[in-house]
């Protein structure tokens, strides 16, 4: 374990900045969705698919990239990921006049959504177990890239054109790739020849102890997936129900994301102090109550605003708590477990917007979509209460053992 006083601050700052830029790019199609819907004459279901498509690849790629980060180190993998990102952005700049090409390049853009699984083992290596909740919570502030995207993307697109927005984002990511390669360091030297292969690295999800690993995927599916789904679809709901302008709707969605981002490190810090399980208990219980309130009152602006902002806090607390448990329960497989858990969270952001669109088309209401969110949160709460959770001890060297 590297000395926290020697380079940990720089490593955390670089990783958080890179993560924020990746998430800015990854979430672009959300705030740009209403404009693209008009220009491409899309149905609500087509729009929901378009804004959700980057989530698919970003989710699935978290698994191999998490394993590769364990094997080769976050410096190499993070740099390679950001160096690739400009290519789908250039494609979106040049070929955004076709729904098919937007889907294709949006799918490839999903690669940058896998950045979270790269940064977690990179940051985790720099901090002692007693400080990992804090460090990963700070790193999670990189989710704020979604806030910047919601606030600035529609304005930049209005001022300079949507093509310029994609090109500028690609250029910034390319520059960050160079900075990360030149300035970042791994906490300890990776040893590829001694690392496990993919299936071996994912052994935490087989056999003894696998119940805890799969429980983590459900927890993050709910916490992070709920955040992504709400952020992506909230602008559409606000435009449809309240006839708000695109910029206004994007700004309100940014407020939701900002509260979730700020709450994430709070969730990590609280997890260090009172335990991640207690934080998750509060998160899921609050989400259940608020989702049911939204199901009945989303057509009234005041309850909608209060419930959405409160839900952002509860979801943010949950996302900060889940990854406190990963290095505690699986200290030797942080990257691999993070990849699978992160993938579950990403998929949690893919399906709800589609369900919302289908429910709205079938019933003319969003109510059943919010009821579905409450049901998933209730399932997560029941698993959290019932799962066998052995207490973690720390050996004198600070390594986790059960």
C-alpha positions in Angstrom: 0.0 0.0 0.0 1.4 3.4 -1.0 2.0 6.1 1.6 -1.1 8.3 1.5 1.1 11.4 2.1 3.2 10.7 -1.0 1.3 11.3 -4.2 -2.2 10.2 -3.1 -3.7 13.7 -3.4 -2.4 14.1 -7.0 -3.6 10.6 -7.9 -7.1 11.3 -6.5 -7.3 14.7 -8.3 -6.2 13.3 -11.6 -8.5 10.3 -11.4 -11.5 12.5 -10.4 -10.9 15.0 -13.2 -10.6 12.3 -15.8 -13.7 10.6 -14.5 -15.6 13.8 -14.6 -14.6 14.5 -18.2 -15.5 11.0 -19.2 -18.9 11.3 -17.6 -19.5 14.6 -19.3 -19.0 12.9 -22.7 -20.9 9.8 -21.7 -24.0 11.7 -20.7 -24.2 14.2 -23.6 -27.1 12.5 -25.4 -29.3 13.1 -22.4 -29.4 16.9 -22.4 -29.2 17.0 -26.2 -32.1 14.5 -26.5 -35.0 16.9 -27.0 -33.0 18.8 -29.8 -32.1 15.5 -31.5 -35.7 14.3 -31.2 -36.9 17.3 -33.0 -34.3 17.3 -35.8 -34.6 13.5 -36.4 -38.3 13.4 -35.8 -38.1 10.6 -33.2 -40.8 9.0 -31.1 -40.5 9.0 -27.3 -39.4 5.3 -27.4 -36.8 6.0 -30.0 -35.5 8.9 -27.9 -35.4 6.8 -24.8 -33.4 4.2 -26.7 -31.0 6.8 -28.1 -30.1 8.4 -24.7 -29.8 4.9 -23.1 -27.6 3.3 -25.7 -24.3 4.7 -24.4 -25.1 3.1 -21.0 -25.1 -0.4 -22.5 -21.5 -0.5 -23.7 -20.3 1.5 -20.8 -21.9 -1.0 -18.4 -20.6 -4.1 -20.1 -17.1 -2.8 -20.6 -16.7 -2.1 -16.9 -16.2 -5.8 -16.4 -13.1 -6.3 -18.6 -11.7 -2.9 -17.9 -12.0 -3.4 -14.2 -10.0 -6.7 -14.6 -7.5 -5.0 -16.9 -7.0 -2.3 -14.3 -6.1 -4.9 -11.7 -3.7 -6.5 -14.2 -2.0 -3.6 -15.9 -2.7 -0.6 -13.7 -5.1 2.3 -13.9 -2.6 4.7 -15.6 -2.4 2.7 -18.8 -6.1 1.7 -19.0 -7.4 5.1 -18.1 -5.1 6.8 -20.7 -6.1 4.3 -23.4 -9.8 4.8 -22.7 -9.6 8.6 -23.0 -7.5 8.4 -26.1 -10.2 6.3 -27.8 -13.1 8.6 -26.7 -12.6 11.3 -29.4 -13.4 8.9 -32.2 -17.1 8.3 -31.5 -17.4 12.0 -30.7 -16.0 12.9 -34.1 -18.5 10.5 -35.6 -21.4 12.1 -33.8 -20.2 15.5 -35.0 -20.1 14.4 -38.6 -23.0 12.1 -38.8 -25.7 13.3 -36.4 -28.3 13.7 -39.1 -29.2 10.0 -39.1 -30.8 8.1 -36.2 -28.9 4.9 -37.1 -25.5 6.6 -37.0 -26.3 8.4 -33.8 -27.2 5.0 -32.3 -23.9 3.5 -33.5 -21.6 6.2 -32.4 -23.6 6.7 -29.2 -23.1 3.0 -28.5 -19.3 3.4 -29.0 -19.3 6.5 -26.8 -20.5 4.2 -24.1 -16.8 3.1 -23.7 -16.1 6.2 -21.6 -18.9 5.2 -19.2 -16.6 2.3 -18.1 -14.1 4.8 -16.7 -15.5 4.4 -13.2 -14.3 0.8 -13.0 -10.8 1.9 -14.0 -10.6 4.7 -11.4 -11.8 2.7 -8.4 -8.9 0.3 -8.2 -6.5 3.1 -9.2 -7.6 5.3 -6.3 -8.2 2.5 -3.9 -4.5 1.5 -4.1 -3.4 4.9 -2.7 -5.4 4.8 0.5 -5.6 2.7 3.7 -8.9 0.8 4.3 -10.0 3.2 7.0 -9.9 6.1 4.4 -11.2 4.3 1.3 -14.8 5.3 1.8 -13.6 9.0 1.9 -11.3 8.6 -1.1 -13.8 6.7 -3.3 -16.5 9.2 -2.3 -14.3 12.1 -3.5 -13.5 10.2 -6.7 -17.3 9.7 -7.1 -17.7 13.5 -7.4 -16.6 12.9 -11.0 -20.3 12.0 -11.5 -20.5 15.8 -11.6 -19.6 15.5 -15.2 -23.2 14.8 -15.8 -24.1 18.1 -14.1 -21.7 20.0 -16.3 -23.2 18.3 -19.3 -26.8 19.2 -18.4 -25.9 22.8 -17.7 -23.5 23.5 -20.6 -24.3 21.1 -23.4 -27.5 22.7 -24.6 -26.1 26.2 -24.3 -22.9 25.3 -26.2 -25.0 23.6 -28.8 -27.3 26.6 -29.2 -24.3 29.0 -29.4 -21.8 27.0 -31.6 -23.8 24.1 -33.0 -24.1 20.5 -31.9 -21.1 19.5 -34.1 -18.8 22.0 -32.3 -19.9 20.6 -28.9 -18.9 17.0 -29.9 -15.6 18.2 -31.4 -14.6 20.3 -28.4 -15.4 17.5 -26.0 -13.3 15.1 -28.0 -10.4 17.5 -28.0 -10.5 18.0 -24.2 -10.6 14.3 -23.6 -7.5 13.8 -25.9 -5.7 16.5 -23.9 -6.7 14.8 -20.6 -5.4 11.5 -21.9 -1.9 13.1 -22.4 -2.0 14.7 -19.0 -3.0 11.5 -17.3 -0.2 9.5 -19.0 2.4 12.1 -18.1 1.4 12.9 -14.5 -0.4 9.8 -13.1 1.3 7.0 -11.3 0.0 3.6 -10.1 0.2 3.1 -6.3 2.3 0.0 -7.0 3.8 -1.5 -10.1 1.4 -3.9 -11.9 2.6 -7.4 -12.7 0.7 -8.7 -15.7 2.4 -12.0 -15.7 1.3 -12.8 -12.2 -2.3 -11.6 -12.4 -5.3 -13.9 -12.8 -7.1 -14.3 -16.1 -10.6 -13.0 -16.6 -12.6 -15.9 -15.3 -10.3 -16.4 -12.3 -10.5 -12.7 -11.5 -14.3 -13.0 -11.3 -14.2 -15.9 -8.9 -15.9 -13.7 -6.3 -19.1 -14.3 -8.1 -18.9 -18.1 -7.8 -19.0 -20.4 -4.8 -18.6 -19.3 -1.2 -19.1 -15.6 -0.6 -20.7 -15.1 -4.0 -24.0 -14.0 -2.3 -22.3 -10.8 -1.1 -20.8 -10.1 -4.5 -24.2 -10.5 -6.2 -25.9 -8.4 -3.5 -23.5 -5.6 -4.3 -24.6 -5.7 -7.9 -28.2 -5.3 -6.9 -27.4 -2.4 -4.5 -25.5 -0.5 -7.2 -28.2 -1.4 -9.8 -30.6 0.5 -7.6 -28.4 3.4 -6.3 -26.4 4.4 -9.4 -28.9 3.0 -11.9 -31.6 5.1 -10.3 -29.5 8.2 -10.5 -28.6 7.7 -14.2 -32.2 6.8 -15.1 -33.6 9.9 -13.4 -31.0 12.2 -14.8 -31.5 10.9 -18.3 -35.2 11.0 -18.4 -36.1 13.9 -16.1 -35.6 16.5 -18.9 -38.1 14.6 -21.1 -40.6 14.4 -18.3 -40.3 18.1 -17.6 -40.8 19.0 -21.2 -43.8 16.7 -21.6 -45.6 17.4 -18.4 -44.8 21.0 -17.8 -43.9 22.2 -21.3 -40.6 23.7 -20.1 -37.9 24.8 -22.5 -35.0 22.4 -23.2 -32.5 24.6 -21.4 -34.8 25.0 -18.4 -35.4 21.3 -18.2 -31.7 20.5 -18.5 -30.9 23.0 -15.7 -33.4 21.4 -13.4 -32.0 17.9 -14.2 -28.5 19.3 -13.4 -29.8 20.4 -10.0 -30.9 16.8 -9.4 -27.5 15.5 -10.5 -25.6 18.1 -8.4 -27.3 17.0 -5.2 -26.5 13.3 -6.0 -22.9 14.2 -6.7 -22.5 16.1 -3.5 -24.1 13.4 -1.5 -21.8 10.7 -2.8 -18.7 11.6 -0.8 -21.0 12.2 2.2 -22.1 8.6 1.8 -18.5 7.4 1.7 -17.5 9.4 4.8 -20.6 8.2 6.7 -19.7 4.6 5.6 -16.2 5.0 7.2 -17.8 6.2 10.4 -21.1 4.3 10.9 -20.8 1.5 8.4 -21.9 1.2 4.7 -24.8 -1.1 5.5 -26.5 1.5 7.7 -26.1 4.1 5.0 -27.6 1.8 2.4 -30.5 1.0 4.7 -31.3 4.7 4.8 -30.8 5.2 1.1 -33.1 2.4 0.0 -35.8 3.2 2.5 -35.8 6.9 1.5 -35.9 5.9 -2.2 -39.0 3.7 -1.7 -40.9 6.4 0.0 -40.0 9.1 -2.5 -40.7 6.9 -5.6 -44.2 6.3 -4.3 -44.7 10.0 -3.7 -43.6 10.7 -7.3 -46.0 8.0 -8.6 -48.9 9.9 -7.2 -47.8 13.5 -7.4 -45.4 14.0 -10.3 -47.9 16.2 -12.1 -47.6 18.8 -9.3 -44.4 20.8 -9.6 -43.9 21.4 -5.9 -44.0 17.8 -4.8 -42.1 16.7 -7.9 -39.3 19.2 -7.1 -39.1 18.3 -3.4 -39.2 14.5 -4.0 -36.7 14.6 -6.9 -34.2 16.6 -4.9 -34.6 14.4 -1.9 -34.3 11.3 -4.0 -31.0 12.7 -5.4 -29.6 12.9 -1.9 -30.7 9.3 -1.0 -29.3 7.9 -4.2 -26.1 9.8 -3.8 -25.6 8.4 -0.3 -26.2 4.9 -1.7 -23.6 5.2 -4.5 -21.0 6.4 -2.0 -21.7 3.5 0.4 -21.6 0.6 -2.1 -18.0 0.9 -3.0 -16.9 1.2 0.6 -18.0 -2.5 0.8 -16.1 -3.6 -2.3 -12.5 -3.3 -0.8 -13.8 -4.5 2.6 -15.4 -7.7 1.3 -13.0 -8.4 -1.7 -9.7 -6.7 -1.0 -7.8 -8.8 -3.6 -10.3 -8.4 -6.4 -11.3 -4.7 -6.2 -11.1 -4.1 -10.0 -12.9 -7.2 -11.0 -15.7 -6.8 -8.5 -15.9 -3.1 -9.2 -16.3 -3.9 -12.9 -19.3 -6.3 -12.4 -20.9 -4.1 -9.8 -20.4 -1.0 -12.0 -21.9 -2.8 -14.9 -25.0 -3.6 -12.9 -25.3 0.1 -12.0 -25.0 1.1 -15.6 -27.6 -1.4 -16.7 -29.8 0.0 -14.0 -29.6 3.3 -15.9 -30.4 1.7 -19.2 -33.7 -0.1 -18.6 -35.7 2.4 -16.6 -35.8 5.1 -19.3 -37.1 2.5 -21.8 -39.6 1.3 -19.3 -40.7 4.9 -18.6 -41.2 5.5 -22.3 -43.2 2.3 -22.8 -45.3 2.9 -19.7 -46.0 6.4 -20.8 -47.0 5.3 -24.3 -49.2 2.5 -23.0 -50.9 4.3 -20.1 -50.4 8.0 -20.8 -48.8 8.3 -17.3 -45.4 7.9 -15.7 -46.8 6.6 -12.4 -46.2 2.9 -13.0 -42.5 3.7 -13.8 -42.0 5.2 -10.4 -43.8 2.3 -8.7 -41.4 0.0 -10.5 -38.5 2.0 -9.0 -40.0 1.6 -5.5 -40.3 -2.2 -6.1 -36.6 -2.5 -7.0 -35.6 -0.4 -4.0 -37.7 -2.6 -1.8 -36.0 -5.7 -3.2 -32.6 -4.2 -2.5 -33.6 -3.3 1.0 -34.8 -6.8 1.7 -31.6 -8.3 0.5 -29.6 -5.9 2.5 -31.5 -6.9 5.7 -31.3 -10.6 5.1 -27.9 -11.2 3.6 -25.2 -12.9 5.7 -22.6 -10.2 6.3 -19.5 -11.5 8.2 -17.8 -8.7 10.1 -14.6 -7.5 8.6 -11.5 -7.4 10.8 -8.3 -5.6 9.9 -5.0 -7.3 10.4 -2.0 -5.3 11.8 -0.9 -4.5 8.2 -4.2 -2.9 7.4 -5.4 -5.6 5.0 -9.0 -6.8 5.1 -9.7 -10.3 6.3 -13.0 -12.0 7.2 
